[in-house]
Structures are given as C-alpha cells and as structure tokens.
Amino acid sequence: MVYFSKWKVVLVLTVLFLGLSYAAPNLIGKQSIPGDVPTWLPVKQVNLGLDLQGGSHLLLQVGLDAVIDERLESVVETVRSVLRQERIRYAGLGARNGVVSVTIRDVERVEEAYRAIRLVEAETSIDWDDETGQITVEFNDQAIQDLKNSAVLQSIEIVRRRVDETGVNEPTIQRQGDDRILVQLPGLGDPERIKRLLGRTAKLSFHLLNPNMSAREAMATRVPAGSMLLPAQNPAPGEDEFYLVQRRVMVGGETLVDSQPGFGNQTNQPVVTFRFDPVGAKRFGKVTTENVNRPFAIVLDDQVVSAPVIREPILGGSGEISGRFSVQEAQDLSLVLRAGALPAPLTILEERTVGPGLGQDSIEAGKLASIVGLIAVVVFMTISYGLFGIMANVALAFNITLILAVLSGLQATLTLPGIAGIVLTIGMAVDANVLIFERIREEARAGRTPIAAVDAGYSRALTTIWDANITTLIAAILLFAFGSGPVRGFAVTLAVGIVTSMFTAIMVTRLFVVTWLRRRRPSNLPI
C-alpha cells in the first residue's frame, strides 16, 4: 500500500486538474463568461434550484374528461358520415355520459348499420337492440386508460416545449399521480406570462362557415346538425360576435411546421404567420381552391380569430393570422403554435412563488453551515493527527472541488437539500482518513516501523472503509430511485460526495503520505 506506481500518480493529478478546471467557472458570474467560448472548454456552472434563486412552482391538472369527450365527438362525426354514405336514416345521434348512441329509423336495417359502425373505431364495444333500433358505442376500460395516459404524456411534452421556448434555465417538469404535472421554473422573471402560455390549449383548426344559415338564425332557432356556434375572439364594434361554422375540420393545426410573429404588409399590425408541412399545404391548397369567395374561419381554442373570405387559391402552404394582437400576444401565439396544441386543457391547482431574497437567504445559510462545518473538521483533524491531519484537510478541499466539478459537468440542479448533502459529505469525507490514521497510530504504538505502520494502516482499514461507504451509497441510490424533488437533490450530492471522498481518502491522501515518507524517511510518525 506504500508503493505508488507512476500511472496512479498521473491518474490522481489528472483527476485533480480536471476537477479544478470544471469547478473554476463557479467562482465567476454567468454574465462574466464570454458567449464565444468553445463548447469543449469547461464553462458550465452548477444550476441553482427553485429554493435558491427563486422562481415559480406550478401544479397543473390535465382535463382528461375533455379528451374523452373530444374522442366521442370524433366518433359521432364518423358515425354520421358512415350512415349517410350507406343511406341509412337515423335519429338522436350524439354522445351522452361517455356513450355514443344513435337510433336507426328503419328497424330492418339495424344489423346493416351495426356492421358499418363496427368498423368506425377500434377498442370499442358496440351493442344494438332489434326492437328499438338503438345502437350504442363506448370505449372499453383499457382504451380509456390508454387515452388518458397518452394525453398526460403528450401534455408534459407540449409544456416542456413551451417552457423551453421562453428560455427558462433548467426547468423541472414531471408527472405527479394520474393527471397532474409539476412545473418548477427557477429564476423565472414573469410568472404571469408562463401561466398564460400554459393555460392555452392552442388547438388551431380551419373550418368553412355554414352556407345555409347565419349565426343569428341559429341562435334564434337551433344549431343544425354538423355545425357549431362559436364566439369571435375580441370582436370589434359592428363585427359578428358569433359564427356558425361546420364541425368538419378542413385543415388541422397538427400539420403546422412553423409559426412566427410579424407585421401585416397592408395594416402594419402584429400578425402571426404560419407554414404547413407538405400534407397540410396540399390540403390547404385544395380547400382554398374549391371554396373561392367563401368565408374560411380560423378557429383557435373554440374561438374564431378571424373569418376572411377566400379571394384566390392559396397554394404556397403558408398564411397569416390577424386579430388585433399586441406584439407580446403575437409572440406568445406563435410560440404555442410552434410547440403544438395541448390534447386537453390544463388547470392550475397550486401556485407558489419563491422570491430571490428568500433564495439568497437560503444560500447564505448554506454557506455559513458549510464554512462552520469545514472549519470544525479542519481544526479537529489538525489537532488530532498533526501533519497527517493537514494532509487530510488538503484532500478535503480537493474533495469539495471535485463535487462542484461533477455537479457542473452533469449540469445538476443544486437545491437547499443538496447543500445539506454537501455539508454532510464534509464530515463523512474524513471518516476514511480517521479509520486509517487510527490504525496507523495503533501499529506505530505496537513498535512497527513508519513504513510498516502506514502499510498496515491502509491495508487493514480498507475493507471497513469500502463497507461503510458502499452501504451509504446504496442508501443514496434508493433515495434517488424512490424519492422526488428535494429528496433526489439530497441523494445526488450525497452519492457524488461519497464517490469523491473515497477517491480523495484512498488515493489523494495516500499520495501525500507516501510522497512525504519517501522524501523524509522519518524514524517516528507525527501522528
């Protein structure tokens, strides 16, 4: 154990050099790092969590009922189309209480209608009654569960895209329970804007207006089948407040590939330009070609943004949305359209805002605890083990440096519990040295030579050190696997601290001791 090969010396020095390089950027502010620094250089810094730099904490609930209702409405429209194609007369088609029902007027054609409807949607159960002519369609339990799970996962992805577009650094976006999403945004300066962005479903679609009835007539009588009455978004005085649009979606927003804010060529007012993929462009061109001189409604979140008349075919696959937007509204709308539409509305269940002052207090408290703990450990080791204790203290400084380097390299987020893990690691880091030094002291008292005492101290204490640290590492891994949020932050810093403390105790401190023994060749150990 006293012999230290050259490759081990090179390994230790290389690790220490890399540790110092990756930890150094944390000593300067982010604003002080030039933007043109090559990416291969160590310029990353430890990210501070919500509790340290302030920000917003949001707990969102996904409206899963809306997902089921929308899917049922899709089934209703498909059933209507199938029955019309087969020329089967029907009545009472609609979705109620999670079930799509329709009554076939010609009882003799019930079985024929059943066979046609059976092909409409997979994972559904269909029942029919010969006497009443009623057919019911409903999703089975597995299909409903798959729909809900898919909606939550898709919502998480869309929320992540929208948040990333705003430039928030290191957001935490994760699922909680069956229908909730936790969003933590450290350092957020405008929480109200994020709430507006996340609160918009941003479901864009293009519909033709009903040519046979006006919105006023529909409001006075009833809305005809296959149509829906939608409000206008921010109507100007004298403009229609409602539009009667066909339910059929002529072009869907899912075919959008880009959306950018801009200014109209004629009005010089903020607008949102959009561009379709090849499939959407072809569909958009076909619709505008076949419906020249007809109004074409642009519907966003069940509101008609505008309903311009198609003057000529639009074959380029792009267009613009104008609706008396402000510049900020145009930017936000283009952002949510680029990110994609949410499959279901989101409701904010819980909102907390942590001010930067409170975060700074936490940082100062963490610094004070770390400094006091470090001083106490350094004094104890120096008094107890003299020169060997000083060597252990130098290794402890390298240990803290390596922890910062690893956290910076991994771009981990440091939270208040993470600081607690670092403080705990400061005390644990010298445990291995205490075991080794006590064993060396016992061997020296037993009359062994300095080299023999050091060799016996390291070889006999090593097994105990491995056992103690591995069991603690297992506990840290379990905390990370089964914990969440702050618990995981504590587990990460604890696990990293265990690994670095093992390296510094077994390799760095031993390198110092061996180098001192070879140069001084003492007759007695100062321990």
N, C-alpha and C positions, 0 to 999 in steps of 0.2 A: 504493500500500500504506500510505501515511502517513494518507490520508484515512479517517476512521472515521464512517460515517453514523449517524444517531440510532437507527435501528431495530436496528442491530448493538449499540449501547450498551445499549439496552433488553433485547435478547436475552441478552447476556452477564450483565447484572445479574440478570435473571430466573432464568437457569440457576443462578447462584451462590446466589441466595436460596433456591431450591428445594433445592439441594444441602445448604445449611446446615440447612434445616428437616428434611429426611429423615435427615440424619446425626445430628442432635442427640439423638434418643431413645437412641442407643447410648452416650451418656455417663452414663445413669442405669440402674439395675437394672430388670428387668421388673416386680418387685414394686412399684416406685415409680410405675408408670404406672396411673392410675385406670382401673377397669373400665368406667366410663360415658363414656369419651372417645368423641366421634363418630368413625365409621369413616372419614370423609373426611379427617380430620386425619392428618398423618404421625406415626404412633405405632409403626410396625413397626421391629423391630430385626434385625440380622444374626443368623441362626441359626448356632450353633456345631456343628460336626460331631462325630462319634464320638470322634475322636482329641483333641479339645479339651475337651469337657465330660464325657467318659466315657460308658459305656453298654455295650450288648451287640451282638455280631456273631454272627449265626447263618447257617449254610449248610444249607439243607434239601433233601432229595431226595424227589421225588414218586414214590410207589409205583405206577408205571404198569402193572405186571403185574396189580395188583388191579383196575384199570379194565377191562382186557381180560377178566379172569375174571368180573367182575360183568356185563359186557355179554353174555358167553357164557351165564351163568346165566339172564339175561333171555331169551335165545333159546331155551334149554332149556324154560323155563316156557311160552313162547309155542307152541313145537312141541308140547308135551304137550297144551295146550289145543286146538290145531288138530286134532290126531289124535283126541282124544276127541270133538270136535264132529263129525268125519267118521266116527266109529265105526270107526276103523282100529286093529286090535290091533297092539301094538308091544312091544319089549323092549330093555333095555340103553340107554335114553335117558340121556345125560349128556355132560359136557364134559371132554375129556382132551387135554392138550398143545395147547391152542388150537383144538381141533376139536370140534364138536358132532356126535355120531353116534347113530343110532338104527337098530334092526333091525326091519323090518316082518315080522310073523309070516306073513301071507298074501302070498306072493310075487306073486300075480296082481294085488295092489293097490299094488305098489311105485310104479308110474308115477302112479297117482292120488295117493298120498301125496307124491310128488315135486312134483306140480303145486300141492298145497296148501301145502307147506313153502316153495316158491319165493317165495311172497308174504309170508313172515314178516318178512324183513329185507332191506333194500336193501344194495348194496355187498358182497354175499356171493357166494361160488362154491359151488354145490351139485353133488355127484356122487352117483350111485346105481348099484347093482350088481344086475342082474336075478337072478343066481344066488343070492347070499346074502341079498338083500333089505335090504342095508345102505345107508343114506343118510347122507352127511356134509355138514356145513355149516361153512364157515370164512370169516372176513373176508379180503378181499384186502389187499395191502400198503398201498394208498392209504387204505383205510378205517382200518386200524390206525394209520397215521401221523396221520390226522386226529383219531382218538380220543385219542392221546397228546398231541398239540398242544393240543387243546381242554381236556384235563384240566389241563395245566400252566397255561394262561392262566386257567382258572377258579380254580385253586388260588391263583394270585397275587392275584386279585380278592378271594377269601374271606379270605386272610391280611391283605390291606390293610384290609378291613372290621373284622376282629377287632382289629387293632392300633390302628386309628383309634378304636374304642370305648373303649380304655383311656386315651386322652388323651395318648399319646406324641407329642411335638412333632417334626415334620419327619422321619418315618422314611424310610429308603431301602429300597424293596422292588423288586427287579428280577430278571429271569430270567438264569440263567447256564447255558449249554450247553443240552442237550436236556431234562433232567429235574431241574434244580436251581434253587433260589430263594435269592437273597441277601437277608438281612434285617439292617439296621443300625438300632439304636434308641438315638439319643443321649439321654443323661440318664436312662436307664431306672433306676428305683429297685428294682424287684422282678423280676429276670430269670426267676426260677423260675416265677412266675405266667404270664409270657408263654410260656414253654416248655410249660406245661400247656395253655394255651389253643390254641397252635398244634399241639400233639400230639393233640388230639381231633378226630376226623373229624366228630363231631356229626351223624351221619346218623340222623334220627328217623323212625320209622315205627310204624304201629299194625297189629297182627295179631290174628286170632282164634286161640284155642287149639284144638288138635286135640281134637274131642269124643269120638273113638273109642278113644283110647289115652292113658295117663298118661306123664309123663316117666320114671318109674321102669320102667314096662313097656318103653318104647323103649330105655332103657339096658340092660335085661336081654336084649332080643331084637335088634331093629333099628329104625331110624327109618323110618317109612313114607314112600312117595313123596309129594312135595308138602308135606312138613313138615320142620322143622329143630329140633334140640335146642339151646337157648340157655341160658347161665348167668344166674343172677339177679345183679343188681348190689347188693352189700352186703346179703345176706340176714340177717335177724335170726334168733336161735336158734329153732328149731322151724319156720321157714318153708322152703318149697321152694328148693333150690339150683339146680334146672334146670326149664325149662319146655319143653314140646313145642308149638311154635307152627306155624301154617300159613305156608308160604312166601309166599303171596299177600299183597301189601301192600294192606290195605283203605283206608288213608289215608296219604299220604306227607308228610314234613316239608317238601317243596318248596312246599306251599300255605300255610305259615305266613307271616303278615304282621307279627306282633309277639310278643314274649315278654318277660316282666318278672318279677323276683323278688318274692316276697310272703310272707305267712304264712297258714297254713290257718285257716279260720274255727273249726273244732272243736278241732284239735290245737294251734293256735298255733305250729306248727313251720314252718321255712322251706320254701316250695314255689316252683314255677315255673309261672306262668300263661302260657297261650298263646292265640292267636287266629288263626283261619283266614281266608283270603280267601273270597269268595262260592262259588267252586267247591269249595274244601275244606270249607267249612261245610255245603254241601248234601250232599257225600259223607259227611261225618262224621255228619250227622243221619240219613241213610239207613241207614248201617251200625248205628248205635245203636238205631234204630227196629226194624230187622229182627232184632236179636240181643239183645233184652232178657233178662236173667237168665243171660247167658253171659259168661265172663271175656274181657276185652279187654286184650291185652298191649301195653304201651308199651315199644318197643324203641329203645335208644339205643346206637349203635356195637356192635351184635350182643350187647347185654346187656339183659335185661329189667329195666327200672327198677321197674315195678310191673305187676300184672295184676288190676285191680279188676273186679268184676262189674258189668255194665251194669244198673242198677236201673230206669232210665227213659230214654226217648229224650232225647238232648242236641241240641237244635235251635238253640241260640244261636251255634254256631260257635266256642265257646271252652271251655276246660277248664283243669285244672291237673295238674302232675306232682309227686307227693310221693315221697320216697325217702330220708328221714333225711339231708337235706342240712344242711351248715352254712350260715351266712349267706353266706360267701365263695363256697362251691360253688354256691349258688343263683344268685348274681350272675353267676358265670362261665358257668354253664349257660345262663342266659337270654341272655347276651352271644353265645355261639357259635351259639345257635339263631336269634337275630336276624340274625347275619351270614350264616347259611346253612351247609350241610354241605359239607365238602371232598369232591371227587369221588374222592380217593384218600388213603391215609394218608401222613403226612409223617414222614421220619426225619431227625433232627439229625445231620449228618455232621461239622460243625465248630462249635465254640463258643468265643468269646473274649470276655472281659470287660475293659474298659478302665476303671480306677478314675479318679475325678475328680482325684485327686492327680497322676496321670501327665498328665492333660489340662491341669491347671493349670501343670505344669512346661513343657509344650509352648507354652502361651500366653505364659508369662514369657520363654521362649527366643525366641519370635517377636517379642515386644515389644522385647526387647533388640536383636535383629538389626535390626528396623525403625528403632529410635531411633539406633543406631550408624550405620547406613547413611544415615539422614536427616541426621544431624549432619555426616557426612563430605561429603555432597553440598552442604549449605548452606555449609560452610566453603570448599570448593573453588570454588563459584560466586561467593562473595563476594570471595575473594582474586583470582580470575582476571578477573572482569568488573565489579567495583566496584558502582556503583549499579544497573547493568543486571542484575548477578547477584542483587542483593537483590530486584529485581522478579521475577526468575525463581523465587526461593525462595518469595515470597508466592504466586505462581501454583502452585508445587509443593504448598503447603499446601492450596490450593483443590482441587488435583487429588486428593489423598488424601481430602478431604472428599467429593468427587463419587463416588469409588469406593465409599466407605461408603454414600453415599446410594443409589446404583444397586443395590448388594447388598441393602440394606434394603428398597427398593421391590420388587425381584424376589423377596424372601424366599429368597435363595440361601443355601446352607449353606456356611459358611466352615470349611475344613479346614486342616491344617498345610501341605499343598502350596499351598493358596490363599494362606496368609500368605507363602509363598515367592514366589508370583506378585506379591504387593503389594510385597515388598522389591525384586524385580527391576524392577517398574514405577517405583519411586522413582528408580532410576538411569537408566532409559530415559526418564523424563519430561523430563529436562533435555537430552536429546540434541538435540532440535529447537532449543532455545534456544542450545546450543553452536554448532550449524551456522550459525544466524542471526547470532549475536554475532561469530563469527569472520569471517563475510562482511562484516558492518558494519565491523569493525576493518580489514579489507583495503581496503575502499572509502574509509574515512577516511584511511588512510595514503597512498592514491593521490591525495589532495588534494580529494576531494569535500566538499561542504558537509554538515553534520549531517543535514539533511532528506534530501538526495540519497543519502547513505550508508545511512541507515536504509531508505529506499525500495528501494534496490538490494539491500540485505542480505536483506530479506524476500522480494522478488520472485524473486531468483535462487536462494535456498536452498529455496524452497517445493517445487520439483519433487523434489529429493533427499529432503526430509522425507516427502513423500507416498509415494515409492517404498519407503523404508526401513520405514515403519510399515505399509503395506499388505502387504508380504511377511511381516512378523512376524504381522500379523492373520490372514493365510491359514494360517500355521503353527499359530496358536492354534485356529482353526476346525477344522483337520484333527485336532488333538489331542483336541478335544471330540467330533468325529464318530466317531473310531476308538478313543478311549481309554475308560476306565471308572474309576469311583471317584475315587481321588486325582488321577489324570491329568486328569480332567474338572474337578476343583476348581481345579487349577493353570491350566487353559486358560480357565476363566471369568474369574478375576481378571486374568489376563494380557490377555485381549481387552478387558475393561472398562477396564483401565488404559491400554491403547493408545488407545482412543477418547477417554477423558477427558484424557489427556496431549496429544493432538492439539488438543483444544479449548482447553486452558489455554495451550499454547505459541503457537498461531496467533492465538487470539482474546484471551485474558486478558492475557498478557504484552504483546502488541501494543497493547492498550488502555492499559496503564500507560505504555508508551514514548511513544505518540502524545500522550497527555494531558500528559506531562512536557515533550515537545518544544514543544507549543503554549503552555504556560504560561511556561516558562523561556527558550525560544528561544536555546539555548546556541550559542556560536561554536565550541566544541570538545566532542566527545563524551567522557564519562568512562568509557572502555572500553579 
